[in-house]
């Protein structure tokens, strides 16, 4: 076999091995029914890996999406109320402006946004929510710690910081 061909084969095998290596930040998707409303969220879960997170890795007062490589995406199958504000059925990218005591959570109509490209003109809802301190979570997590009939709490947690949104489905 020719040396050039052997080199090409070895290089292509090395590329396949690298491509199969698991990503450090893994994709997650969660689906929750709230009454007759389906809430579906997709995000890439960043990992703390011993780093200080909020106020350091994620600076206070600057736009950020709770996801890696692409913006967090959330979909609602019906119109809902989020923190008492109307939000139409559809898919949205989720952005936040973190602070030590409260976060601004932003729902943006560009549902498939890159994680560094927030367009303020596409924002459809901004709400504020207080910050809670909970036991450490190494990998960013979105969950539904409360689901009760037509009401749910959506919670984002990373490190010891958590924020919650109250979502109410239609009657």
C-alpha positions as CSV (number, residue, x, y, z in Angstrom):
1,X,0.0,0.0,0.0
2,X,1.3,3.5,-0.8
3,X,2.4,5.6,2.1
4,X,0.1,8.5,1.1
5,X,-2.9,6.2,1.1
6,X,-1.9,4.7,4.5
7,X,-1.6,8.3,5.9
8,X,-5.0,9.2,4.5
9,X,-6.7,6.1,6.0
10,X,-5.1,6.7,9.4
11,X,-6.2,10.4,9.4
12,X,-9.8,9.5,8.5
13,X,-9.9,6.9,11.3
14,X,-8.6,9.4,13.8
15,X,-11.3,11.8,12.6
16,X,-14.0,9.2,13.2
17,X,-12.6,8.5,16.7
18,X,-12.8,12.2,17.6
19,X,-16.3,12.5,16.2
20,X,-17.5,9.7,18.4
21,X,-16.1,11.3,21.6
22,X,-19.0,12.4,23.8
23,X,-19.7,16.1,24.0
24,X,-18.9,17.6,27.4
25,X,-22.2,19.5,27.4
26,X,-25.0,17.1,26.5
27,X,-28.3,17.9,24.8
28,X,-31.5,17.5,26.9
29,X,-35.1,17.7,26.1
30,X,-38.0,17.7,28.6
31,X,-41.7,17.5,27.9
32,X,-44.4,18.3,30.5
33,X,-48.2,18.3,30.2
34,X,-49.9,21.1,32.2
35,X,-53.6,20.5,31.8
36,X,-54.0,20.2,28.1
37,X,-50.9,22.2,27.3
38,X,-47.7,20.6,26.3
39,X,-44.5,22.4,27.3
40,X,-41.4,21.2,25.6
41,X,-37.9,22.5,26.2
42,X,-34.6,21.7,24.5
43,X,-31.2,22.9,25.6
44,X,-27.5,21.9,25.8
45,X,-26.5,21.3,29.5
46,X,-23.3,23.2,30.5
47,X,-21.3,21.7,33.3
48,X,-19.7,23.7,36.2
49,X,-16.5,21.6,36.4
50,X,-15.4,23.5,39.6
51,X,-15.8,26.9,38.1
52,X,-17.6,29.8,39.8
53,X,-20.7,30.3,37.7
54,X,-22.9,33.4,38.3
55,X,-21.1,36.7,38.6
56,X,-18.0,35.0,37.1
57,X,-18.4,32.6,34.2
58,X,-21.8,34.1,33.6
59,X,-21.5,37.8,34.4
60,X,-24.2,39.6,36.2
61,X,-26.2,42.2,34.1
62,X,-25.3,40.6,30.7
63,X,-27.5,38.7,28.3
64,X,-27.0,35.0,28.4
65,X,-29.0,31.9,27.4
66,X,-29.1,28.9,29.8
67,X,-27.7,26.5,27.2
68,X,-24.4,25.9,25.3
69,X,-23.9,26.3,21.6
70,X,-27.5,27.1,20.9
71,X,-30.1,29.1,22.8
72,X,-32.5,27.2,25.1
73,X,-35.8,26.6,23.2
74,X,-39.2,26.3,24.8
75,X,-42.5,25.6,23.2
76,X,-46.1,25.9,24.4
77,X,-48.9,24.1,22.6
78,X,-51.5,26.6,23.8
79,X,-51.5,30.2,25.0
80,X,-50.3,30.4,28.6
81,X,-49.7,32.9,31.4
82,X,-46.1,33.2,32.6
83,X,-45.6,35.1,35.9
84,X,-49.1,36.5,35.2
85,X,-48.3,37.7,31.7
86,X,-49.8,36.4,28.5
87,X,-47.6,34.3,26.2
88,X,-49.0,33.0,22.9
89,X,-48.7,29.4,21.8
90,X,-45.5,28.8,19.9
91,X,-41.7,28.2,20.2
92,X,-39.3,30.7,21.7
93,X,-35.6,31.0,22.5
94,X,-35.0,31.7,26.2
95,X,-32.5,34.4,27.3
96,X,-31.8,35.7,30.8
97,X,-30.1,38.7,32.4
98,X,-28.9,37.3,35.7
99,X,-28.3,39.3,38.8
100,X,-27.5,38.2,42.4
101,X,-31.1,38.7,43.6
102,X,-33.3,38.5,40.5
103,X,-33.2,37.5,36.9
104,X,-35.0,38.9,33.9
105,X,-36.2,36.0,31.8
106,X,-36.8,36.8,28.1
107,X,-38.9,34.8,25.6
108,X,-37.7,35.6,22.0
109,X,-39.6,34.7,18.8
110,X,-36.3,33.5,17.1
111,X,-36.7,30.0,18.5
112,X,-33.6,28.6,16.7
113,X,-31.1,31.3,17.8
114,X,-27.4,30.7,18.1
115,X,-26.3,31.1,21.7
116,X,-24.5,34.4,21.1
117,X,-27.1,36.1,18.8
118,X,-29.9,37.6,20.8
119,X,-32.0,40.1,18.8
120,X,-33.9,42.4,21.2
121,X,-36.4,43.3,18.5
122,X,-37.7,39.7,18.5
123,X,-38.4,39.7,22.3
124,X,-42.1,39.0,23.0
125,X,-42.1,38.8,26.8
126,X,-39.8,39.8,29.6
127,X,-40.5,38.8,33.2
128,X,-38.5,39.1,36.5
129,X,-38.1,36.4,39.0
130,X,-36.2,36.1,42.3
131,X,-33.1,34.0,42.8
132,X,-33.2,31.0,45.1
133,X,-30.3,29.3,46.7
134,X,-30.5,25.5,46.5
135,X,-28.0,22.6,46.9
136,X,-25.4,22.4,44.2
137,X,-26.3,21.0,40.8
138,X,-23.2,20.3,38.6
139,X,-25.0,20.3,35.3
140,X,-27.5,23.0,34.3
141,X,-31.0,21.7,34.8
142,X,-34.5,22.7,33.7
143,X,-37.3,20.9,35.5
144,X,-40.9,21.1,36.7
145,X,-40.7,20.7,40.6
146,X,-44.4,21.5,40.8
147,X,-47.2,20.5,38.4
148,X,-50.7,20.8,39.8
149,X,-53.6,20.7,37.4
150,X,-53.3,23.7,35.2
151,X,-50.4,25.3,37.0
152,X,-46.7,24.4,36.9
153,X,-43.4,25.8,38.1
154,X,-40.6,25.8,35.6
155,X,-37.2,25.9,37.3
156,X,-33.7,26.5,35.9
157,X,-30.9,25.6,38.3
158,X,-27.1,25.6,38.0
159,X,-24.6,25.6,40.8
160,X,-26.5,26.7,43.9
161,X,-28.6,29.2,41.9
162,X,-32.2,28.6,40.9
163,X,-34.9,30.7,39.3
164,X,-38.6,29.6,38.9
165,X,-41.4,30.7,36.7
166,X,-45.1,30.1,37.4
167,X,-46.9,28.9,34.2
168,X,-50.7,28.7,34.1
169,X,-52.4,26.8,31.2
170,X,-55.9,27.9,30.0
171,X,-59.1,26.7,31.6
